[in-house]
Amino acid sequence: MDLMPLKREIQEYLIENHNDFIPTESEFICSQTMMSSQKAAQTTKTAHPLKCDQCGRGFTKKGHLRNHMRTHNGESSFTCQQCGKGFTQKSNLRNHIKIHIAKNALTCQQCGKSFSNKDYLKRHMRVHTIETSHTCPQCGKSFADESICIAHMSSHTGEKPFVCDQCGKSYTSRSNLKYHMNVHANENSFMCHHCGVRFRRSAQLKTHVETHIELVPLMCRQCGKTFSTKENLEVHMRNHSKERPYTCQQCGKRFIRNASLKEHMIIHTGEKPHICQHCGKSFFRKAYLDIHIRVHTGEKPYTCQDCGKSFIRKAHLNTHAKVHSGEKPYSCELCGKTSYRKEDIKRHMRVHTGERPYRCSKCGKGFTCTRSLRRHTKIHLL
């Protein structure tokens, strides 16, 4: 006797009449004939939505909701029997186990680091395969390419033979000059049709055009900041609620945005494919390399409108601007001291906690900041 039609009918009946039922291979309970499984699932989805209290995401089954809730509370129900590491989902545990199964095949022969994916190992090997056959006679640094080594040597002599014919700025290498020329290539090529103002980048023009369009802004009730979309406002609100719905399965660190989590995951692969041709320093993202290159080129594109001081990064300009505005958003919870920089308050808190993380290698004395340690070490040099 074929039991499959009977099994299907039983499951369809339970899906419609029992909200907490999750069908498995062995559940044969009654034999009433009900609607098709597709229609039953659709009815459950619309009539009995199960929502997450923390992020509002909806689910059709309680089991799925329970699995999802583990990403918020940090619960690790699935544990690796070999190393004891915990995971919130069974699929993540399966991926992790691959590290132990294929440890010999997916292990870097040079440093012993293991990877669960062949692509991760392949990308990691770039760290070891960089040949450095050209050495600077001044400082001993090695480079894979002779032209890069020659460009580096000019940093000792101060020579900058490559000159921009449009603004007169000079650079140590042709590649730096080429990078700089992009500023002139796109200079003021995007014009606003409403008022005629020109911009270097299309993104700047797009932002400007919105000032001519009457929009109903979405405002944060806590800080007054406005947003063009509901999604952006919802993401922003997590800054106030401290909600971090996206969790790294490897280290447990939480993030506001999924994009931030994906960017963080590169840390665990060990990959730093973007390498500076001047000093050999490597980076996870090309954007970080682009910012770093400005250290060598001397370019500081962000200028303070109040005092004219220039900065390599926009974040540094934003921090500096608070000096002129008098804004001090960060304060000590114990004594009320305020500052325009979060780092200052973090360092100040060590006065209350007694923490001295920076120690002198000569006498063992501890200090709250590196500046105090540097001042102290001069005593031993006398």
VEXLUM-202627 format. One record per residue (C-alpha): y, x, z; residue number from 1; chain. Coordinates in steps of 0.001 Angstrom, whole numbers, plus 524288, in hexadecimal, padded with zeros to 5 digits. Example, Ala and Ser with C-alpha at 12.3 -4.5 7.8 and 13.67 -1.06 7.14 Angstrom:
REM VEXLUM-202627
{y->7EE6C, x->8300C, z->81E78, k->1, c->A}
{y->7FBDC, x->83566, z->81BE4, k->2, c->A}
***
This chain:
REM VEXLUM-202627
{y->80000, x->80000, z->80000, k->1, c->A}
{y->80D6B, x->80544, z->7FC30, k->2, c->A}
{y->815FB, x->80578, z->80873, k->3, c->A}
{y->82276, x->80A73, z->801EF, k->4, c->A}
{y->82841, x->7FCEF, z->7FE4B, k->5, c->A}
{y->82593, x->7F82A, z->80C1F, k->6, c->A}
{y->82BF9, x->8045F, z->811EF, k->7, c->A}
{y->8380D, x->80269, z->8097B, k->8, c->A}
{y->83960, x->7F425, z->80D92, k->9, c->A}
{y->83842, x->7F7A2, z->81BFF, k->10, c->A}
{y->842AB, x->80224, z->81ADA, k->11, c->A}
{y->84BE3, x->7F8D1, z->813AB, k->12, c->A}
{y->84A43, x->7EEA3, z->81E4E, k->13, c->A}
{y->84D1B, x->7F88F, z->8291E, k->14, c->A}
{y->858FB, x->7FE17, z->8220F, k->15, c->A}
{y->85F1E, x->7F087, z->8215E, k->16, c->A}
{y->85BBD, x->7EBE1, z->82F0F, k->17, c->A}
{y->85C55, x->7F868, z->8374F, k->18, c->A}
{y->868BB, x->80081, z->83686, k->19, c->A}
{y->862CB, x->80C38, z->83D85, k->20, c->A}
{y->856BC, x->80D1C, z->834D1, k->21, c->A}
{y->85523, x->81995, z->82CCD, k->22, c->A}
{y->848E1, x->81826, z->82442, k->23, c->A}
{y->83E85, x->822E3, z->824F6, k->24, c->A}
{y->8312C, x->8250C, z->81EC0, k->25, c->A}
{y->82947, x->81E84, z->829C3, k->26, c->A}
{y->830A0, x->81234, z->82D9A, k->27, c->A}
{y->82859, x->80636, z->829ED, k->28, c->A}
{y->82C34, x->7FB26, z->83315, k->29, c->A}
{y->82C9D, x->7EDC5, z->82C4B, k->30, c->A}
{y->82A93, x->7E816, z->81EC1, k->31, c->A}
{y->835E9, x->7DED5, z->81BB6, k->32, c->A}
{y->83B0D, x->7E017, z->80DE5, k->33, c->A}
{y->849BB, x->7E2B6, z->80D26, k->34, c->A}
{y->853D2, x->7E6F6, z->80316, k->35, c->A}
{y->852C6, x->7F3DB, z->7FB85, k->36, c->A}
{y->8557F, x->80071, z->802F6, k->37, c->A}
{y->86188, x->802E6, z->7FAB4, k->38, c->A}
{y->86777, x->7F5BC, z->7FE4F, k->39, c->A}
{y->863C9, x->7F75F, z->80C9E, k->40, c->A}
{y->86A49, x->804B8, z->80D55, k->41, c->A}
{y->8766B, x->7FF2E, z->806E0, k->42, c->A}
{y->876E2, x->7F3E2, z->810AC, k->43, c->A}
{y->87587, x->7FD3D, z->81C26, k->44, c->A}
{y->8803B, x->80600, z->816C3, k->45, c->A}
{y->88A33, x->7FB12, z->81562, k->46, c->A}
{y->88688, x->7F288, z->820FC, k->47, c->A}
{y->88376, x->7FCEB, z->82B1C, k->48, c->A}
{y->88BE1, x->808FB, z->8290B, k->49, c->A}
{y->88A29, x->8137A, z->8335F, k->50, c->A}
{y->89668, x->81BA5, z->83565, k->51, c->A}
{y->89892, x->828B4, z->83C24, k->52, c->A}
{y->8A200, x->82729, z->847AB, k->53, c->A}
{y->8A800, x->83488, z->84545, k->54, c->A}
{y->8AA98, x->8352C, z->836A0, k->55, c->A}
{y->8A847, x->8273D, z->831A4, k->56, c->A}
{y->89D8A, x->82AD1, z->8280E, k->57, c->A}
{y->8942B, x->81F96, z->82531, k->58, c->A}
{y->88540, x->81F82, z->82502, k->59, c->A}
{y->87AD1, x->8156B, z->821CF, k->60, c->A}
{y->870B1, x->81A87, z->82B6E, k->61, c->A}
{y->87172, x->81E46, z->839BD, k->62, c->A}
{y->86932, x->82A61, z->83773, k->63, c->A}
{y->8730C, x->82F74, z->82D94, k->64, c->A}
{y->87E3D, x->82CA6, z->836F6, k->65, c->A}
{y->87722, x->833E4, z->841F6, k->66, c->A}
{y->87542, x->83FC2, z->83932, k->67, c->A}
{y->883AC, x->83F58, z->8357C, k->68, c->A}
{y->8884E, x->83E62, z->843A6, k->69, c->A}
{y->8820B, x->84B8C, z->8467B, k->70, c->A}
{y->88C88, x->85202, z->83E10, k->71, c->A}
{y->896C8, x->84D1C, z->847DA, k->72, c->A}
{y->89018, x->84F4E, z->854F5, k->73, c->A}
{y->889F2, x->85C6A, z->8514D, k->74, c->A}
{y->87C27, x->857B8, z->85497, k->75, c->A}
{y->8718F, x->86043, z->84EA7, k->76, c->A}
{y->864F7, x->85863, z->84D7C, k->77, c->A}
{y->85DF1, x->8617C, z->8440F, k->78, c->A}
{y->85ABD, x->86F0C, z->84957, k->79, c->A}
{y->8553D, x->87AE9, z->84249, k->80, c->A}
{y->8487D, x->87EF0, z->848F9, k->81, c->A}
{y->84A63, x->88D30, z->8452E, k->82, c->A}
{y->8581F, x->8901A, z->849F6, k->83, c->A}
{y->85C0D, x->88406, z->851E7, k->84, c->A}
{y->867EF, x->880A0, z->849AF, k->85, c->A}
{y->86B5A, x->8720F, z->849EA, k->86, c->A}
{y->86FAA, x->868FF, z->83EDA, k->87, c->A}
{y->87456, x->85AE2, z->83E0C, k->88, c->A}
{y->86CD8, x->857B0, z->83197, k->89, c->A}
{y->85EFC, x->85A8C, z->82D4A, k->90, c->A}
{y->86371, x->85F02, z->81FB5, k->91, c->A}
{y->86C03, x->8698B, z->825D3, k->92, c->A}
{y->86075, x->86E4C, z->82DF7, k->93, c->A}
{y->8581F, x->86F21, z->82194, k->94, c->A}
{y->86279, x->8776B, z->81AE1, k->95, c->A}
{y->86353, x->8803C, z->826E4, k->96, c->A}
{y->8548A, x->88245, z->82797, k->97, c->A}
{y->8552B, x->88880, z->81A07, k->98, c->A}
{y->85B83, x->8944E, z->82091, k->99, c->A}
{y->84F0F, x->896BA, z->8286B, k->100, c->A}
{y->8458D, x->89347, z->81D6C, k->101, c->A}
{y->84BD6, x->89BFB, z->81330, k->102, c->A}
{y->85160, x->8A648, z->81C52, k->103, c->A}
{y->84B3C, x->8B1C6, z->81520, k->104, c->A}
{y->84F11, x->8ACD5, z->807A3, k->105, c->A}
{y->85D0B, x->8A8F1, z->80B4F, k->106, c->A}
{y->860FC, x->8B467, z->813D0, k->107, c->A}
{y->86B38, x->8BE6F, z->81012, k->108, c->A}
{y->86417, x->8CB73, z->80F5D, k->109, c->A}
{y->87083, x->8D2E7, z->812D9, k->110, c->A}
{y->87546, x->8CBE5, z->81F20, k->111, c->A}
{y->869E7, x->8C2ED, z->822D5, k->112, c->A}
{y->871BA, x->8B642, z->82212, k->113, c->A}
{y->86992, x->8AA27, z->81E73, k->114, c->A}
{y->86D4B, x->89ED3, z->81595, k->115, c->A}
{y->86752, x->89164, z->812F4, k->116, c->A}
{y->86B91, x->89140, z->804C2, k->117, c->A}
{y->869BA, x->89B63, z->7F9E8, k->118, c->A}
{y->877A3, x->8993C, z->7F50C, k->119, c->A}
{y->87D21, x->89C72, z->80291, k->120, c->A}
{y->87565, x->8A924, z->802EC, k->121, c->A}
{y->87991, x->8ACA7, z->7F503, k->122, c->A}
{y->887F8, x->8AA83, z->7F837, k->123, c->A}
{y->88692, x->8B1F5, z->80505, k->124, c->A}
{y->8811E, x->8BDEB, z->7FDDD, k->125, c->A}
{y->88E6B, x->8BFCF, z->7F766, k->126, c->A}
{y->89315, x->8C55A, z->8045B, k->127, c->A}
{y->88965, x->8D0A1, z->80318, k->128, c->A}
{y->88960, x->8D2BB, z->7F445, k->129, c->A}
{y->897A6, x->8D6FA, z->7F2D0, k->130, c->A}
{y->89750, x->8E518, z->7EDEB, k->131, c->A}
{y->8A20B, x->8EDF6, z->7F2E1, k->132, c->A}
{y->8A1EE, x->8FA3C, z->7EA85, k->133, c->A}
{y->8B0A6, x->8FCE6, z->7EA11, k->134, c->A}
{y->8B6AA, x->90207, z->7F6A7, k->135, c->A}
{y->8C4F4, x->90371, z->7FA6C, k->136, c->A}
{y->8C783, x->911BC, z->7FE44, k->137, c->A}
{y->8D249, x->90D73, z->807AB, k->138, c->A}
{y->8CB38, x->903B9, z->8107A, k->139, c->A}
{y->8BCF2, x->9043C, z->80C28, k->140, c->A}
{y->8BBEA, x->8F5F8, z->807D4, k->141, c->A}
{y->8B239, x->8F394, z->7FCC3, k->142, c->A}
{y->8B34D, x->8EA72, z->7F125, k->143, c->A}
{y->8AA22, x->8E57E, z->7E692, k->144, c->A}
{y->8B3F0, x->8E754, z->7DB97, k->145, c->A}
{y->8BC09, x->8F370, z->7D871, k->146, c->A}
{y->8C815, x->8EB75, z->7D490, k->147, c->A}
{y->8C7DA, x->8E46A, z->7E1BE, k->148, c->A}
{y->8C6E7, x->8F188, z->7E8AC, k->149, c->A}
{y->8D2B4, x->8F6AE, z->7E10C, k->150, c->A}
{y->8DA71, x->8EA6E, z->7E45F, k->151, c->A}
{y->8D6CA, x->8EC1F, z->7F2B8, k->152, c->A}
{y->8DB5E, x->8FA52, z->7F2C8, k->153, c->A}
{y->8E907, x->8F5F3, z->7EF17, k->154, c->A}
{y->8E9BF, x->8EF34, z->7FC69, k->155, c->A}
{y->8EA55, x->8FCEF, z->80242, k->156, c->A}
{y->8F47A, x->9021D, z->7F8BE, k->157, c->A}
{y->8FCBC, x->8F5C2, z->7F88F, k->158, c->A}
{y->8FC7E, x->8F5CA, z->7E9AB, k->159, c->A}
{y->8FD88, x->8E866, z->7E302, k->160, c->A}
{y->8FCEE, x->8EB03, z->7D45A, k->161, c->A}
{y->8FAC3, x->8DCF1, z->7CFD5, k->162, c->A}
{y->907E4, x->8D5E5, z->7CEED, k->163, c->A}
{y->90A87, x->8C770, z->7CBFC, k->164, c->A}
{y->913D2, x->8C6B3, z->7C04E, k->165, c->A}
{y->91926, x->8B99B, z->7C4F1, k->166, c->A}
{y->91D1A, x->8BC3A, z->7D304, k->167, c->A}
{y->91B6E, x->8CAF4, z->7D4CE, k->168, c->A}
{y->9111C, x->8CA54, z->7DF86, k->169, c->A}
{y->90782, x->8D5B3, z->7DF16, k->170, c->A}
{y->8F915, x->8D68D, z->7E2B5, k->171, c->A}
{y->8EE93, x->8E0C5, z->7E508, k->172, c->A}
{y->8E4E9, x->8DB1A, z->7DB1B, k->173, c->A}
{y->8E4D8, x->8D396, z->7CE64, k->174, c->A}
{y->8DCAF, x->8C8B9, z->7D477, k->175, c->A}
{y->8E71B, x->8C666, z->7DEF3, k->176, c->A}
{y->8F1B0, x->8C5BA, z->7D496, k->177, c->A}
{y->8E978, x->8BC14, z->7CCC7, k->178, c->A}
{y->8E79E, x->8B3BE, z->7D907, k->179, c->A}
{y->8F655, x->8B407, z->7DB76, k->180, c->A}
{y->8F981, x->8B01B, z->7CD56, k->181, c->A}
{y->8F36A, x->8A2BB, z->7CFCA, k->182, c->A}
{y->8FF9A, x->89F97, z->7D7BA, k->183, c->A}
{y->90819, x->8A11F, z->7CBA3, k->184, c->A}
{y->8FE4F, x->89AEC, z->7C249, k->185, c->A}
{y->8FED0, x->88DF2, z->7C97D, k->186, c->A}
{y->90CD1, x->88EE6, z->7CE2A, k->187, c->A}
{y->913A4, x->881B2, z->7CE0F, k->188, c->A}
{y->90B1D, x->87C5F, z->7C30D, k->189, c->A}
{y->908D2, x->86EF5, z->7C945, k->190, c->A}
{y->914A0, x->865D7, z->7C887, k->191, c->A}
{y->916F1, x->858E6, z->7CF71, k->192, c->A}
{y->91AA0, x->84E63, z->7C565, k->193, c->A}
{y->9220A, x->846C5, z->7CFC4, k->194, c->A}
{y->92C01, x->85103, z->7D3F0, k->195, c->A}
{y->9297D, x->85D2C, z->7CBAA, k->196, c->A}
{y->92585, x->8662C, z->7D6E0, k->197, c->A}
{y->91B95, x->87089, z->7D2C1, k->198, c->A}
{y->90FF7, x->87611, z->7DA3A, k->199, c->A}
{y->9068E, x->88179, z->7D8E2, k->200, c->A}
{y->8FA3E, x->879A2, z->7DB63, k->201, c->A}
{y->8F59D, x->86C36, z->7D72C, k->202, c->A}
{y->8F1AA, x->8690F, z->7E53E, k->203, c->A}
{y->8FFB8, x->86B61, z->7E9AA, k->204, c->A}
{y->904BD, x->8625E, z->7DEF8, k->205, c->A}
{y->8FADE, x->857D7, z->7E29F, k->206, c->A}
{y->8FF41, x->85838, z->7F0D7, k->207, c->A}
{y->90D90, x->857A9, z->7ECC1, k->208, c->A}
{y->90BB0, x->84BFC, z->7E37A, k->209, c->A}
{y->906A4, x->843EA, z->7EEE6, k->210, c->A}
{y->91447, x->844A9, z->7F4EF, k->211, c->A}
{y->91954, x->83C57, z->7E99E, k->212, c->A}
{y->90EE6, x->831EC, z->7EB66, k->213, c->A}
{y->910AF, x->827D6, z->7F626, k->214, c->A}
{y->9043D, x->828EF, z->7FE0A, k->215, c->A}
{y->90069, x->82215, z->80AA2, k->216, c->A}
{y->8FC7E, x->82DC8, z->812F7, k->217, c->A}
{y->8F12B, x->82D86, z->81C64, k->218, c->A}
{y->8F655, x->832B3, z->82945, k->219, c->A}
{y->8EF30, x->838D7, z->834B8, k->220, c->A}
{y->8F33D, x->83150, z->840E5, k->221, c->A}
{y->8F17C, x->83D27, z->8499C, k->222, c->A}
{y->8F9A9, x->8477A, z->842A3, k->223, c->A}
{y->900F0, x->8401E, z->837E1, k->224, c->A}
{y->8FB33, x->847F6, z->82C9B, k->225, c->A}
{y->8F99A, x->8401A, z->81FFD, k->226, c->A}
{y->8EEB3, x->8402F, z->815E4, k->227, c->A}
{y->8ECFD, x->83B08, z->80812, k->228, c->A}
{y->8DEF9, x->83631, z->809F0, k->229, c->A}
{y->8D759, x->82F96, z->814BB, k->230, c->A}
{y->8CCBE, x->83A0A, z->813E5, k->231, c->A}
{y->8D66B, x->84503, z->8169D, k->232, c->A}
{y->8DBD8, x->83D8B, z->8224F, k->233, c->A}
{y->8CE1F, x->83B68, z->827CA, k->234, c->A}
{y->8CB00, x->849EA, z->82696, k->235, c->A}
{y->8D804, x->84D51, z->82D25, k->236, c->A}
{y->8D555, x->8440B, z->83896, k->237, c->A}
{y->8C991, x->84C61, z->83C3D, k->238, c->A}
{y->8D335, x->856F8, z->8407C, k->239, c->A}
{y->8D7D8, x->84DC6, z->84B31, k->240, c->A}
{y->8CAB4, x->847D7, z->84ED5, k->241, c->A}
{y->8C3F5, x->85549, z->84EA6, k->242, c->A}
{y->8B92D, x->84EF6, z->84687, k->243, c->A}
{y->8B0C7, x->858C1, z->83F1B, k->244, c->A}
{y->8A6A8, x->850D6, z->83763, k->245, c->A}
{y->8A187, x->85C29, z->82F23, k->246, c->A}
{y->89886, x->86583, z->83674, k->247, c->A}
{y->892BE, x->87280, z->83225, k->248, c->A}
{y->88400, x->871A9, z->833E9, k->249, c->A}
{y->882F4, x->88058, z->835ED, k->250, c->A}
{y->88CDD, x->882E0, z->840C0, k->251, c->A}
{y->8915F, x->87555, z->84526, k->252, c->A}
{y->89FC4, x->87750, z->841C8, k->253, c->A}
{y->8A6BE, x->86A88, z->83E51, k->254, c->A}
{y->8B0F8, x->867AE, z->833EF, k->255, c->A}
{y->8BAAD, x->85D0C, z->83039, k->256, c->A}
{y->8B7D3, x->85DBD, z->8219F, k->257, c->A}
{y->8AB35, x->85F55, z->81A0C, k->258, c->A}
{y->8B21A, x->8696C, z->81170, k->259, c->A}
{y->8B4E5, x->871A7, z->81D8E, k->260, c->A}
{y->8A680, x->87138, z->82139, k->261, c->A}
{y->8A24E, x->875B2, z->81398, k->262, c->A}
{y->8ABFE, x->880EA, z->81434, k->263, c->A}
{y->8A6E6, x->884A8, z->821B8, k->264, c->A}
{y->898AA, x->88500, z->81D08, k->265, c->A}
{y->89BA1, x->89112, z->814C6, k->266, c->A}
{y->89C90, x->898AD, z->82197, k->267, c->A}
{y->88E08, x->8967F, z->823FE, k->268, c->A}
{y->889F4, x->89B1D, z->8165D, k->269, c->A}
{y->890DA, x->8A81F, z->818C8, k->270, c->A}
{y->896B9, x->8A7B1, z->80B2D, k->271, c->A}
{y->8A3EE, x->8AE1A, z->80895, k->272, c->A}
{y->8A44B, x->8AF2C, z->7F9B4, k->273, c->A}
{y->8B304, x->8B0E1, z->7F822, k->274, c->A}
{y->8B643, x->8BF4E, z->7F9E4, k->275, c->A}
{y->8C39F, x->8C5D3, z->7FA19, k->276, c->A}
{y->8C44F, x->8D090, z->7EFCF, k->277, c->A}
{y->8CE1C, x->8D847, z->7F7EF, k->278, c->A}
{y->8C786, x->8D992, z->8051A, k->279, c->A}
{y->8B9E9, x->8D3B9, z->8034B, k->280, c->A}
{y->8BBCC, x->8C8C4, z->80D29, k->281, c->A}
{y->8B3BA, x->8BC9F, z->809CE, k->282, c->A}
{y->8B677, x->8AE24, z->80BC8, k->283, c->A}
{y->8AF2E, x->8A131, z->80BF8, k->284, c->A}
{y->8B8EA, x->89A86, z->802E1, k->285, c->A}
{y->8C12E, x->89F15, z->7F770, k->286, c->A}
{y->8CD16, x->89881, z->7FD93, k->287, c->A}
{y->8CBFF, x->8A1B5, z->80945, k->288, c->A}
{y->8CB0E, x->8AD62, z->8000B, k->289, c->A}
{y->8D746, x->8A8DC, z->7F8AF, k->290, c->A}
{y->8DED3, x->8A864, z->80581, k->291, c->A}
{y->8D988, x->8B5B3, z->809A4, k->292, c->A}
{y->8DD96, x->8BC26, z->7FCBF, k->293, c->A}
{y->8EBC3, x->8B96C, z->80060, k->294, c->A}
{y->8EA52, x->8C3CF, z->80B02, k->295, c->A}
{y->8E87F, x->8CDD6, z->8002B, k->296, c->A}
{y->8F248, x->8C839, z->7F66D, k->297, c->A}
{y->8FCC6, x->8C5C5, z->800A6, k->298, c->A}
{y->8FEDF, x->8B805, z->7FB78, k->299, c->A}
{y->90445, x->8AE3B, z->8056A, k->300, c->A}
{y->90633, x->8A140, z->7FE40, k->301, c->A}
{y->909EF, x->898DE, z->80A11, k->302, c->A}
{y->9181F, x->89A96, z->80E4E, k->303, c->A}
{y->91F2E, x->894C9, z->81A12, k->304, c->A}
{y->92B06, x->88CD0, z->815AC, k->305, c->A}
{y->9323E, x->88FB7, z->82269, k->306, c->A}
{y->93170, x->89E87, z->8237C, k->307, c->A}
{y->92B5D, x->8A323, z->816A8, k->308, c->A}
{y->91F71, x->8A960, z->81CE4, k->309, c->A}
{y->9137A, x->8A928, z->813ED, k->310, c->A}
{y->90519, x->8A750, z->816FD, k->311, c->A}
{y->8F7FB, x->8A969, z->81065, k->312, c->A}
{y->8F25F, x->89C4D, z->814CA, k->313, c->A}
{y->8F86B, x->88ED1, z->815C0, k->314, c->A}
{y->8F273, x->88CF9, z->82347, k->315, c->A}
{y->8FA20, x->898D2, z->82817, k->316, c->A}
{y->906B6, x->892EF, z->822A7, k->317, c->A}
{y->903F9, x->885E8, z->82961, k->318, c->A}
{y->901F2, x->88CDB, z->83660, k->319, c->A}
{y->90E56, x->894E7, z->83477, k->320, c->A}
{y->91671, x->888C0, z->8311F, k->321, c->A}
{y->91462, x->883B2, z->83F00, k->322, c->A}
{y->91CB8, x->88F14, z->843E4, k->323, c->A}
{y->9287C, x->888F4, z->83D0E, k->324, c->A}
{y->9253C, x->87AC0, z->8403B, k->325, c->A}
{y->922E1, x->87DAB, z->84E98, k->326, c->A}
{y->91637, x->875FB, z->84E09, k->327, c->A}
{y->90BF8, x->87A03, z->85813, k->328, c->A}
{y->90077, x->870BD, z->85673, k->329, c->A}
{y->8F6BE, x->878B9, z->85E6B, k->330, c->A}
{y->8F750, x->878A1, z->86D5A, k->331, c->A}
{y->8EF80, x->87DBD, z->878F4, k->332, c->A}
{y->8E8C1, x->872C3, z->88064, k->333, c->A}
{y->8E9D5, x->87A36, z->88D40, k->334, c->A}
{y->8F7F0, x->87EC7, z->88DD1, k->335, c->A}
{y->8FEB4, x->877FA, z->88263, k->336, c->A}
{y->90282, x->88435, z->87AD5, k->337, c->A}
{y->904FF, x->88117, z->86C6D, k->338, c->A}
{y->9042C, x->888B3, z->85FB9, k->339, c->A}
{y->90512, x->8868B, z->85120, k->340, c->A}
{y->8F831, x->88DD3, z->84F4A, k->341, c->A}
{y->8EADE, x->8894D, z->8540C, k->342, c->A}
{y->8E66A, x->89780, z->85579, k->343, c->A}
{y->8F122, x->89A2F, z->85F73, k->344, c->A}
{y->8EC71, x->88F44, z->86874, k->345, c->A}
{y->8DE4C, x->89386, z->866EE, k->346, c->A}
{y->8E227, x->8A15C, z->86B09, k->347, c->A}
{y->8EAD1, x->89C0C, z->87619, k->348, c->A}
{y->8DF6F, x->8943F, z->87BE6, k->349, c->A}
{y->8D8EF, x->8A124, z->87F91, k->350, c->A}
{y->8E38B, x->8A2C3, z->889ED, k->351, c->A}
{y->8DDE4, x->896C1, z->890D7, k->352, c->A}
{y->8CF6C, x->89965, z->88E2F, k->353, c->A}
{y->8D013, x->8A7F0, z->89140, k->354, c->A}
{y->8C8F0, x->8AB1D, z->8849C, k->355, c->A}
{y->8CAC8, x->8B920, z->87FA1, k->356, c->A}
{y->8C314, x->8B9FB, z->872D2, k->357, c->A}
{y->8C933, x->8C6AF, z->86DE7, k->358, c->A}
{y->8C481, x->8D2C2, z->87556, k->359, c->A}
{y->8C873, x->8E0F8, z->874C1, k->360, c->A}
{y->8BD3C, x->8E994, z->87002, k->361, c->A}
{y->8C225, x->8F4C7, z->8787C, k->362, c->A}
{y->8C3C8, x->8EEA0, z->885F3, k->363, c->A}
{y->8BE55, x->8E0CB, z->88474, k->364, c->A}
{y->8CAE5, x->8D9C8, z->88833, k->365, c->A}
{y->8CC00, x->8CC0D, z->88261, k->366, c->A}
{y->8D78B, x->8C579, z->87B9E, k->367, c->A}
{y->8DAF4, x->8B7D3, z->876E5, k->368, c->A}
{y->8DF64, x->8BC29, z->86945, k->369, c->A}
{y->8DDCD, x->8C77F, z->85FD1, k->370, c->A}
{y->8EC46, x->8CB00, z->8609A, k->371, c->A}
{y->8EB15, x->8CDE0, z->86F2C, k->372, c->A}
{y->8DEC1, x->8D5CF, z->86CB8, k->373, c->A}
{y->8E57D, x->8DE03, z->8622C, k->374, c->A}
{y->8F0F3, x->8E09B, z->86B4F, k->375, c->A}
{y->8E772, x->8E4C1, z->87605, k->376, c->A}
{y->8DF68, x->8EE23, z->86D77, k->377, c->A}
{y->8EB84, x->8F685, z->86B71, k->378, c->A}
{y->8EA1A, x->8FACB, z->879C5, k->379, c->A}
{y->8DD55, x->901A9, z->8766B, k->380, c->A}
{y->8E37C, x->908B6, z->86AD5, k->381, c->A}
{y->8ED94, x->90FAE, z->87351, k->382, c->A}
***
